[in-house]
Amino acid sequence: MQRGLNGWTGALLGMSLAVTAIGPSEAKAAITRSEHCDRLSHQLDEVIQTKAETAEVAEATTLQKTAIRFCAERKQAQGIRTLANALELLGVTPDDEAE
């Protein structure tokens, strides 16, 4: 019985040392869809501020309002797509860090 207990103790000690040696993960934590909505909306805000008033800016602003409503109604996938479309309309590649 003692021999079996020593085996388990050694195994647990070895696993804990292995986990400690690995340390915290360097991988980025995945962001939620809500956070992705916020990031894309912020990116769109910045782009709109740098553009002159054009028909594309007006349309992008309308799309942004629709996207914000989608995100607020828990339809984040639709909101993300709409924000991405608004950014592409203005010639900007959407920031897709979340994916």
All heavy atoms as an XYZ file, in Angstrom:
739
protein
N       0.830     -1.186      0.000
C       0.000      0.000      0.000
C       0.869      1.243      0.000
O       0.580      2.185     -0.703
C      -0.911     -0.032      1.230
C      -1.829      1.144      1.325
S      -3.103      0.995      0.107
C      -4.167      2.272      0.626
N       1.924      1.247      0.794
C       2.817      2.394      0.880
C       3.483      2.649     -0.466
O       3.647      3.787     -0.867
C       3.878      2.149      1.970
C       4.791      3.316      2.229
C       4.065      4.513      2.829
O       3.015      4.353      3.446
N       4.610      5.685      2.608
N       3.825      1.594     -1.162
C       4.494      1.721     -2.442
C       3.571      2.395     -3.459
O       3.987      3.253     -4.231
C       4.904      0.338     -2.932
C       5.858      0.373     -4.067
C       6.317     -0.990     -4.407
N       7.593     -1.239     -3.716
C       8.346     -2.274     -3.922
N       7.959     -3.206     -4.757
N       9.483     -2.422     -3.302
N       2.295      2.052     -3.460
C       1.317      2.667     -4.367
C       1.132      4.145     -4.056
O       1.012      4.973     -4.949
N       1.112      4.482     -2.771
C       0.949      5.875     -2.367
C       2.150      6.699     -2.792
O       2.001      7.828     -3.267
C       0.759      5.950     -0.844
C       0.487      7.334     -0.269
C      -0.773      7.922     -0.883
C       0.349      7.250      1.232
N       3.332      6.136     -2.638
C       4.546      6.837     -3.073
C       4.533      7.066     -4.585
O       4.987      8.101     -5.071
C       5.803      6.059     -2.680
C       6.093      6.181     -1.205
O       5.635      7.106     -0.553
N       6.861      5.233     -0.682
N       4.011      6.108     -5.330
C       3.926      6.242     -6.783
C       3.019      7.402     -7.176
O       3.358      8.217     -8.038
N       1.854      7.471     -6.534
C       0.909      8.571     -6.829
C       1.482      9.920     -6.397
O       1.346     10.921     -7.107
C      -0.428      8.343     -6.128
C      -1.288      7.367     -6.867
C      -1.576      6.093     -6.514
C      -1.946      7.602     -8.102
N      -2.376      5.493     -7.436
C      -2.627      6.422     -8.449
C      -2.022      8.667     -8.974
C      -3.382      6.288     -9.607
C      -2.782      8.530    -10.135
C      -3.443      7.364    -10.442
N       2.136      9.939     -5.262
C       2.730     11.185     -4.787
C       3.797     11.659     -5.770
O       3.868     12.846     -6.112
C       3.344     10.995     -3.390
O       2.344     10.502     -2.504
C       3.906     12.281     -2.850
N       4.606     10.759     -6.242
C       5.642     11.104     -7.212
C       5.041     11.591     -8.521
O       5.521     12.556     -9.127
N       3.963     10.940     -8.969
C       3.313     11.346    -10.213
C       2.726     12.743    -10.084
O       2.869     13.581    -10.979
C       2.234     10.339    -10.586
N       2.057     13.003     -8.961
C       1.472     14.329     -8.751
C       2.546     15.407     -8.658
O       2.400     16.499     -9.202
C       0.607     14.340     -7.493
C      -0.708     13.560     -7.586
C      -1.385     13.521     -6.229
C      -1.613     14.185     -8.616
N       3.632     15.095     -7.977
C       4.733     16.039     -7.865
C       5.326     16.326     -9.242
O       5.574     17.482     -9.591
C       5.815     15.491     -6.918
C       7.055     16.368     -6.760
C       6.674     17.722     -6.152
C       8.089     15.676     -5.911
N       5.497     15.302    -10.039
C       6.044     15.470    -11.392
C       5.132     16.324    -12.261
O       5.599     17.200    -13.000
N       3.815     16.094    -12.177
C       2.879     16.893    -12.972
C       2.885     18.347    -12.527
O       2.853     19.258    -13.347
C       1.464     16.312    -12.877
C       1.308     15.019    -13.655
S      -0.393     14.441    -13.802
C      -0.906     14.282    -12.117
N       2.938     18.578    -11.226
C       2.921     19.959    -10.753
C       4.201     20.681    -11.170
O       4.175     21.857    -11.509
C       2.726     20.029     -9.239
O       3.828     19.478     -8.571
N       5.337     19.995    -11.158
C       6.579     20.607    -11.616
C       6.523     20.900    -13.111
O       7.004     21.940    -13.564
C       7.774     19.712    -11.291
C       8.145     19.600     -9.812
C       9.261     18.572     -9.618
C       8.564     20.957     -9.266
N       5.914     20.008    -13.873
C       5.806     20.220    -15.312
C       4.923     21.433    -15.607
O       5.251     22.252    -16.458
C       5.230     18.978    -15.987
N       3.828     21.570    -14.902
C       2.928     22.704    -15.097
C       3.623     23.997    -14.695
O       3.516     25.019    -15.367
C       1.619     22.510    -14.299
C       0.790     23.777    -14.287
C       0.826     21.359    -14.886
N       4.370     23.973    -13.611
C       5.091     25.156    -13.151
C       6.162     25.551    -14.161
O       6.370     26.736    -14.414
C       5.737     24.895    -11.782
O       4.721     24.493    -10.869
C       6.436     26.121    -11.253
N       6.829     24.589    -14.754
C       7.891     24.875    -15.710
C       7.339     25.509    -16.979
O       7.970     26.341    -17.604
C       8.644     23.597    -16.048
N       6.135     25.120    -17.365
C       5.525     25.660    -18.584
C       5.197     27.137    -18.389
O       5.424     27.955    -19.252
C       4.258     24.865    -18.959
C       4.653     23.447    -19.375
C       3.506     25.555    -20.075
C       3.492     22.516    -19.559
N       4.672     27.493    -17.249
C       4.358     28.891    -16.943
C       3.111     29.356    -17.668
O       2.408     28.586    -18.307
N       2.862     30.646    -17.562
C       1.668     31.176    -18.199
C       1.781     31.112    -19.711
O       2.861     31.234    -20.274
C       1.605     32.620    -17.715
C       2.947     32.934    -17.193
C       3.595     31.636    -16.833
N       0.666     30.933    -20.340
C       0.624     30.796    -21.786
C       0.903     32.131    -22.452
O       0.462     33.174    -22.010
C      -0.753     30.280    -22.202
O      -0.859     30.271    -23.608
N       1.637     32.086    -23.527
C       1.942     33.283    -24.306
C       0.840     33.565    -25.322
O       0.840     34.602    -25.959
C       3.276     33.102    -25.032
C       4.458     32.989    -24.109
C       4.709     34.251    -23.310
O       4.499     35.353    -23.842
O       5.099     34.130    -22.140
N      -0.081     32.636    -25.487
C      -1.149     32.815    -26.467
C      -2.091     33.927    -26.031
O      -2.334     34.132    -24.850
C      -1.925     31.509    -26.627
N      -2.615     34.639    -27.029
C      -3.580     35.699    -26.740
C      -4.880     35.069    -26.270
O      -5.304     34.042    -26.774
C      -3.872     36.518    -27.996
C      -2.767     37.428    -28.419
C      -3.233     38.249    -29.610
C      -2.173     39.219    -30.042
N      -2.608     39.976    -31.224
N      -5.498     35.708    -25.329
C      -6.798     35.239    -24.885
C      -7.819     35.638    -25.936
O      -7.778     36.743    -26.480
C      -7.150     35.857    -23.537
N      -8.718     34.744    -26.227
C      -9.756     35.027    -27.213
C     -10.680     36.108    -26.668
O     -10.985     36.143    -25.485
C     -10.539     33.760    -27.512
N     -11.082     37.008    -27.560
C     -12.000     38.048    -27.123
C     -13.421     37.630    -27.467
O     -13.645     36.831    -28.364
C     -11.669     39.418    -27.750
C     -11.854     39.393    -29.257
C     -10.282     39.864    -27.382
C     -11.806     40.763    -29.887
N     -14.351     38.183    -26.748
C     -15.748     37.847    -26.995
C     -16.247     38.611    -28.212
O     -15.623     39.569    -28.678
C     -16.619     38.222    -25.784
O     -16.603     39.652    -25.640
C     -16.132     37.551    -24.514
N     -17.395     38.207    -28.712
C     -17.999     38.907    -29.838
C     -18.359     40.333    -29.462
O     -18.234     41.242    -30.274
C     -19.236     38.162    -30.329
C     -18.908     36.905    -31.100
C     -20.159     36.271    -31.642
N     -19.824     35.134    -32.477
C     -20.705     34.327    -33.003
N     -22.000     34.532    -32.784
N     -20.338     33.331    -33.751
N     -18.793     40.535    -28.230
C     -19.117     41.892    -27.782
C     -17.879     42.783    -27.818
O     -17.943     43.941    -28.247
C     -19.692     41.880    -26.367
O     -20.932     41.238    -26.349
N     -16.750     42.241    -27.369
C     -15.503     42.996    -27.415
C     -15.086     43.274    -28.858
O     -14.582     44.348    -29.169
C     -14.396     42.239    -26.680
C     -14.597     42.182    -25.185
C     -13.632     41.223    -24.505
O     -13.185     40.241    -25.127
O     -13.323     41.458    -23.322
N     -15.324     42.292    -29.727
C     -15.001     42.472    -31.137
C     -15.875     43.577    -31.740
O     -15.382     44.408    -32.517
C     -15.185     41.161    -31.889
C     -14.487     41.117    -33.211
N     -14.628     40.071    -34.069
C     -13.658     41.979    -33.836
C     -13.916     40.290    -35.155
N     -13.316     41.444    -35.026
N     -17.148     43.608    -31.381
C     -18.040     44.689    -31.820
C     -17.466     46.035    -31.390
O     -17.392     46.975    -32.193
C     -19.436     44.528    -31.215
S     -20.505     43.328    -32.029
N     -17.064     46.122    -30.134
C     -16.528     47.377    -29.603
C     -15.253     47.803    -30.338
O     -15.083     48.973    -30.672
C     -16.241     47.262    -28.104
C     -17.501     47.137    -27.270
O     -18.598     47.502    -27.756
O     -17.386     46.672    -26.111
N     -14.370     46.850    -30.577
C     -13.106     47.174    -31.249
C     -13.337     47.677    -32.668
O     -12.734     48.655    -33.102
C     -12.188     45.949    -31.285
C     -11.566     45.634    -29.960
C     -10.618     44.483    -30.081
N     -10.081     44.130    -28.775
C      -9.131     43.243    -28.587
N      -8.592     42.621    -29.607
N      -8.699     42.969    -27.379
N     -14.212     46.971    -33.411
C     -14.477     47.389    -34.781
C     -15.192     48.734    -34.823
O     -14.916     49.568    -35.689
C     -15.292     46.325    -35.521
C     -14.547     45.034    -35.862
C     -15.486     44.042    -36.545
C     -13.338     45.303    -36.728
N     -16.089     48.964    -33.887
C     -16.789     50.245    -33.830
C     -15.799     51.370    -33.539
O     -15.859     52.450    -34.158
C     -17.888     50.206    -32.773
O     -18.628     51.403    -32.798
N     -14.874     51.121    -32.634
C     -13.841     52.116    -32.313
C     -12.955     52.367    -33.535
O     -12.611     53.514    -33.838
C     -13.012     51.650    -31.115
C     -11.963     52.608    -30.694
N     -12.243     53.818    -30.093
C     -10.610     52.557    -30.816
C     -11.120     54.459    -29.862
N     -10.106     53.707    -30.289
N     -12.584     51.297    -34.234
C     -11.772     51.435    -35.435
C     -12.518     52.278    -36.475
O     -11.934     53.168    -37.103
C     -11.423     50.058    -36.015
C     -10.539     50.130    -37.249
C     -10.286     48.774    -37.893
O     -10.902     47.767    -37.544
N      -9.377     48.756    -38.851
N     -13.812     52.020    -36.631
C     -14.614     52.781    -37.586
C     -14.704     54.249    -37.177
O     -14.606     55.144    -38.024
C     -16.007     52.156    -37.726
C     -16.921     52.764    -38.785
C     -16.271     52.736    -40.163
C     -18.243     52.018    -38.812
N     -14.872     54.510    -35.886
C     -14.895     55.897    -35.393
C     -13.625     56.637    -35.808
O     -13.679     57.775    -36.272
C     -15.017     55.943    -33.866
C     -16.411     55.654    -33.362
O     -17.391     55.846    -34.121
O     -16.525     55.238    -32.192
N     -12.477     55.989    -35.619
C     -11.200     56.616    -35.953
C     -11.086     56.896    -37.444
O     -10.610     57.952    -37.848
C     -10.043     55.724    -35.491
C      -9.899     55.672    -33.981
C      -8.810     54.714    -33.521
O      -8.244     53.976    -34.362
O      -8.519     54.711    -32.314
N     -11.547     55.958    -38.264
C     -11.473     56.136    -39.716
C     -12.398     57.266    -40.156
O     -12.014     58.110    -40.969
C     -11.817     54.817    -40.448
C     -11.945     55.042    -41.946
C     -10.772     53.763    -40.149
N     -13.602     57.306    -39.612
C     -14.565     58.347    -39.982
C     -14.014     59.724    -39.642
O     -14.194     60.677    -40.401
C     -15.929     58.085    -39.312
C     -16.605     56.874    -39.972
C     -16.823     59.312    -39.382
C     -17.881     56.411    -39.283
N     -13.325     59.848    -38.518
C     -12.761     61.138    -38.116
C     -11.694     61.636    -39.083
O     -11.491     62.840    -39.220
C     -12.173     61.048    -36.704
C     -13.214     60.943    -35.628
C     -12.602     60.760    -34.244
O     -11.397     60.715    -34.091
N     -13.455     60.652    -33.241
N     -11.004     60.711    -39.739
C      -9.927     61.112    -40.643
C     -10.400     61.363    -42.067
O      -9.655     61.918    -42.872
C      -8.809     60.052    -40.679
O      -9.342     58.828    -41.190
C      -8.236     59.818    -39.293
N     -11.617     60.953    -42.399
C     -12.140     61.106    -43.756
C     -12.928     62.393    -43.883
O     -13.547     62.859    -42.934
C     -13.070     59.930    -44.116
C     -12.417     58.576    -44.080
C     -11.629     58.336    -45.333
C     -11.069     56.913    -45.338
N     -10.341     56.603    -46.518
N     -12.911     62.942    -45.076
C     -13.753     64.105    -45.351
C     -15.204     63.632    -45.490
O     -15.459     62.453    -45.765
C     -13.295     64.764    -46.648
N     -16.142     64.538    -45.281
C     -17.553     64.185    -45.413
C     -17.847     63.790    -46.861
O     -17.728     64.593    -47.774
C     -18.444     65.364    -45.001
C     -18.523     65.552    -43.504
C     -19.140     64.359    -42.780
O     -20.134     63.780    -43.259
O     -18.601     63.994    -41.722
N     -18.177     62.538    -47.051
C     -18.524     62.018    -48.372
C     -19.746     61.136    -48.238
O     -20.207     60.845    -47.128
C     -17.371     61.182    -48.966
O     -17.144     60.054    -48.106
C     -16.090     61.980    -49.106
N     -20.259     60.686    -49.368
C     -21.399     59.777    -49.355
C     -21.024     58.469    -48.667
O     -21.840     57.874    -47.956
C     -21.884     59.516    -50.773
N     -19.764     58.037    -48.852
C     -19.309     56.785    -48.226
C     -19.270     56.920    -46.708
O     -19.626     55.994    -45.983
C     -17.934     56.374    -48.753
C     -17.927     55.869    -50.165
C     -17.866     56.984    -51.201
O     -17.629     58.156    -50.815
O     -18.060     56.695    -52.387
N     -18.838     58.078    -46.212
C     -18.792     58.304    -44.767
C     -20.201     58.303    -44.194
O     -20.455     57.699    -43.142
C     -18.047     59.624    -44.432
C     -18.220     59.982    -42.963
C     -16.576     59.501    -44.770
N     -21.130     58.932    -44.896
C     -22.522     58.949    -44.432
C     -23.096     57.539    -44.396
O     -23.767     57.146    -43.430
C     -23.367     59.851    -45.330
N     -22.806     56.759    -45.437
C     -23.304     55.379    -45.473
C     -22.634     54.527    -44.397
O     -23.297     53.705    -43.743
C     -23.059     54.769    -46.857
C     -23.706     53.403    -47.018
C     -23.538     52.828    -48.415
O     -23.172     53.562    -49.344
O     -23.779     51.611    -48.557
N     -21.342     54.729    -44.179
C     -20.620     53.979    -43.140
C     -21.171     54.320    -41.754
O     -21.305     53.441    -40.898
C     -19.128     54.276    -43.206
N     -21.525     55.585    -41.543
C     -22.096     55.998    -40.256
C     -23.444     55.329    -40.036
O     -23.741     54.872    -38.924
C     -22.237     57.530    -40.212
O     -20.942     58.101    -40.406
C     -22.780     57.996    -38.879
N     -24.249     55.253    -41.094
C     -25.545     54.569    -40.997
C     -25.348     53.086    -40.697
O     -26.046     52.512    -39.855
C     -26.341     54.749    -42.306
O     -26.524     56.147    -42.541
C     -27.692     54.053    -42.235
N     -24.391     52.466    -41.382
C     -24.091     51.049    -41.125
C     -23.611     50.847    -39.693
O     -23.965     49.850    -39.044
C     -23.036     50.536    -42.113
C     -23.502     50.309    -43.546
C     -22.309     49.996    -44.448
C     -24.526     49.192    -43.615
N     -22.828     51.793    -39.186
C     -22.321     51.681    -37.818
C     -23.477     51.717    -36.819
O     -23.505     50.942    -35.863
C     -21.332     52.791    -37.509
C     -20.726     52.672    -36.127
C     -19.758     53.782    -35.801
O     -19.887     54.895    -36.313
N     -18.781     53.488    -34.958
N     -24.430     52.596    -37.027
C     -25.585     52.671    -36.127
C     -26.365     51.363    -36.144
O     -26.803     50.875    -35.094
C     -26.486     53.845    -36.516
C     -25.866     55.187    -36.205
C     -26.751     56.332    -36.675
C     -26.067     57.663    -36.439
N     -26.848     58.783    -36.966
N     -26.534     50.799    -37.336
C     -27.224     49.508    -37.452
C     -26.433     48.421    -36.734
O     -26.997     47.597    -36.005
C     -27.402     49.140    -38.937
O     -28.152     50.172    -39.585
C     -28.117     47.811    -39.098
N     -25.114     48.420    -36.911
C     -24.260     47.409    -36.286
C     -24.297     47.513    -34.768
O     -24.358     46.487    -34.069
C     -22.831     47.558    -36.790
N     -24.272     48.741    -34.256
C     -24.328     48.927    -32.800
C     -25.638     48.384    -32.257
O     -25.675     47.757    -31.199
C     -24.124     50.417    -32.451
C     -22.670     50.809    -32.718
C     -24.506     50.699    -31.006
C     -22.402     52.301    -32.654
N     -26.713     48.581    -32.999
C     -28.002     48.041    -32.571
C     -27.968     46.507    -32.566
O     -28.438     45.867    -31.634
C     -29.130     48.570    -33.475
C     -30.516     48.242    -32.933
C     -31.656     48.828    -33.762
N     -31.707     48.206    -35.085
C     -31.468     48.823    -36.242
N     -31.173     50.095    -36.265
N     -31.540     48.177    -37.386
N     -27.382     45.914    -33.624
C     -27.244     44.452    -33.665
C     -26.461     43.952    -32.451
O     -26.864     42.988    -31.794
C     -26.534     43.987    -34.941
C     -27.382     43.943    -36.172
C     -26.855     44.336    -37.394
C     -28.691     43.496    -36.143
C     -27.612     44.295    -38.548
C     -29.464     43.453    -37.289
C     -28.921     43.851    -38.503
N     -25.336     44.597    -32.172
C     -24.493     44.169    -31.051
C     -25.239     44.292    -29.720
O     -25.119     43.424    -28.857
C     -23.198     44.972    -31.021
S     -22.086     44.591    -32.402
N     -26.024     45.342    -29.571
C     -26.781     45.546    -28.333
C     -27.910     44.525    -28.191
O     -28.298     44.179    -27.074
C     -27.361     46.957    -28.295
N     -28.412     44.030    -29.314
C     -29.514     43.054    -29.299
C     -29.002     41.624    -29.275
O     -29.748     40.693    -29.576
C     -30.406     43.263    -30.526
C     -31.146     44.577    -30.517
C     -31.898     44.855    -31.822
O     -31.719     44.108    -32.810
O     -32.655     45.839    -31.843
N     -27.733     41.446    -28.932
C     -27.113     40.124    -28.837
C     -27.060     39.413    -30.187
O     -27.148     38.204    -30.278
C     -27.777     39.270    -27.773
C     -27.713     39.924    -26.380
C     -28.389     39.117    -25.302
N     -27.885     37.768    -25.160
C     -26.838     37.413    -24.420
N     -26.178     38.312    -23.769
N     -26.473     36.145    -24.346
N     -26.931     40.205    -31.237
C     -26.751     39.684    -32.591
C     -25.365     40.137    -33.066
O     -25.215     40.778    -34.095
C     -27.846     40.222    -33.518
C     -29.238     39.791    -33.129
C     -30.271     40.406    -34.038
C     -31.669     40.026    -33.584
N     -32.692     40.695    -34.405
N     -24.360     39.762    -32.266
C     -23.014     40.263    -32.495
C     -22.438     39.845    -33.840
O     -21.713     40.627    -34.459
C     -22.070     39.822    -31.364
C     -22.315     40.507    -30.061
C     -23.274     39.736    -29.172
O     -23.831     38.734    -29.569
N     -23.472     40.215    -27.960
N     -22.745     38.650    -34.304
C     -22.194     38.213    -35.592
C     -22.660     39.142    -36.710
O     -21.866     39.538    -37.567
C     -22.602     36.767    -35.875
N     -23.937     39.511    -36.691
C     -24.452     40.443    -37.692
C     -23.819     41.823    -37.523
O     -23.491     42.492    -38.502
C     -25.976     40.562    -37.582
C     -26.705     39.322    -38.065
C     -28.192     39.431    -37.798
O     -28.607     39.476    -36.647
N     -28.964     39.497    -38.855
N     -23.644     42.244    -36.280
C     -23.020     43.531    -36.009
C     -21.587     43.572    -36.494
O     -21.148     44.560    -37.101
N     -20.849     42.501    -36.256
C     -19.451     42.427    -36.684
C     -19.371     42.492    -38.209
O     -18.536     43.211    -38.764
C     -18.779     41.151    -36.124
C     -18.602     41.291    -34.616
C     -17.446     40.870    -36.821
C     -18.244     39.993    -33.910
N     -20.238     41.740    -38.888
C     -20.246     41.769    -40.355
C     -20.589     43.156    -40.882
O     -19.982     43.653    -41.837
C     -21.237     40.745    -40.905
C     -20.717     39.325    -40.926
C     -21.593     38.403    -41.760
N     -22.975     38.369    -41.305
C     -23.461     37.542    -40.389
N     -22.662     36.677    -39.822
N     -24.724     37.575    -40.054
N     -21.562     43.810    -40.258
C     -21.977     45.138    -40.695
C     -20.855     46.154    -40.478
O     -20.589     46.997    -41.345
C     -23.264     45.569    -39.960
O     -24.269     44.573    -40.164
C     -23.776     46.898    -40.459
N     -20.181     46.080    -39.332
C     -19.045     46.980    -39.082
C     -17.918     46.726    -40.083
O     -17.299     47.668    -40.585
C     -18.541     46.814    -37.647
C     -19.436     47.400    -36.571
C     -19.030     46.875    -35.194
C     -19.403     48.920    -36.594
N     -17.657     45.465    -40.369
C     -16.613     45.124    -41.343
C     -16.974     45.683    -42.721
O     -16.116     46.218    -43.423
C     -16.416     43.615    -41.407
N     -18.248     45.582    -43.099
C     -18.683     46.127    -44.382
C     -18.502     47.644    -44.425
O     -18.094     48.199    -45.451
C     -20.147     45.767    -44.663
C     -20.333     44.302    -44.965
O     -19.406     43.612    -45.378
N     -21.541     43.802    -44.755
N     -18.806     48.320    -43.324
C     -18.648     49.772    -43.258
C     -17.173     50.155    -43.408
O     -16.840     51.109    -44.115
C     -19.211     50.313    -41.948
N     -16.290     49.417    -42.746
C     -14.857     49.691    -42.858
C     -14.369     49.461    -44.282
O     -13.609     50.267    -44.830
C     -14.071     48.836    -41.869
C     -14.163     49.278    -40.413
C     -13.721     48.162    -39.478
C     -13.333     50.534    -40.182
N     -14.810     48.377    -44.895
C     -14.396     48.071    -46.259
C     -14.929     49.116    -47.235
O     -14.255     49.455    -48.212
C     -14.855     46.666    -46.646
C     -14.071     45.585    -45.910
C     -14.654     44.194    -46.057
O     -15.713     44.039    -46.712
O     -14.053     43.254    -45.503
N     -16.109     49.651    -46.972
C     -16.673     50.718    -47.789
C     -15.751     51.936    -47.810
O     -15.626     52.626    -48.827
C     -18.060     51.108    -47.255
C     -18.781     52.251    -47.944
C     -19.214     51.832    -49.348
C     -20.002     52.665    -47.142
N     -15.085     52.172    -46.691
C     -14.157     53.294    -46.576
C     -12.730     52.926    -46.982
O     -11.811     53.717    -46.834
C     -14.169     53.834    -45.142
C     -15.504     54.409    -44.676
C     -15.436     54.815    -43.220
C     -15.944     55.581    -45.541
N     -12.547     51.705    -47.476
C     -11.236     51.271    -47.955
C     -10.287     50.832    -46.864
O      -9.065     50.860    -47.045
N     -10.822     50.411    -45.722
C      -9.999     49.995    -44.580
C     -10.230     48.516    -44.311
O     -11.358     48.041    -44.328
C     -10.358     50.830    -43.329
C      -9.579     50.344    -42.118
C     -10.112     52.296    -43.584
N      -9.155     47.811    -44.024
C      -9.256     46.393    -43.662
C      -9.653     46.300    -42.193
O      -8.989     46.880    -41.336
C      -7.912     45.676    -43.860
O      -7.526     45.821    -45.230
C      -8.018     44.204    -43.509
N     -10.742     45.569    -41.895
C     -11.166     45.433    -40.490
C     -10.106     44.739    -39.648
O      -9.423     43.829    -40.124
C     -12.427     44.567    -40.577
C     -12.873     44.657    -41.987
C     -11.641     44.908    -42.815
N      -9.964     45.187    -38.413
C      -9.042     44.586    -37.459
C      -9.663     43.292    -36.964
O     -10.647     43.323    -36.240
C      -8.806     45.552    -36.300
C      -7.863     45.003    -35.258
O      -7.136     44.040    -35.572
O      -7.844     45.528    -34.144
N      -9.093     42.168    -37.387
C      -9.657     40.868    -37.022
C      -8.818     40.132    -36.004
O      -8.552     38.954    -36.113
C      -9.824     39.991    -38.265
C     -10.940     40.464    -39.162
O     -11.904     41.038    -38.646
O     -10.854     40.244    -40.381
N      -8.371     40.827    -34.955
C      -7.559     40.197    -33.902
C      -8.300     39.089    -33.191
O      -7.697     38.184    -32.649
C      -7.122     41.232    -32.881
C      -6.055     42.135    -33.381
C      -5.594     43.100    -32.320
O      -5.924     42.895    -31.134
O      -4.897     44.051    -32.655
N      -9.628     39.177    -33.182
C     -10.411     38.223    -32.421
C     -10.476     36.867    -33.072
O     -10.833     35.886    -32.441
C     -11.823     38.744    -32.209
N     -10.126     36.758    -34.293
C     -10.332     35.490    -34.981
C      -9.075     34.707    -35.126
O      -8.020     35.044    -34.839
C     -10.951     35.750    -36.351
C     -12.314     36.341    -36.190
C     -12.939     36.725    -37.507
O     -12.379     36.403    -38.566
O     -13.986     37.331    -37.482
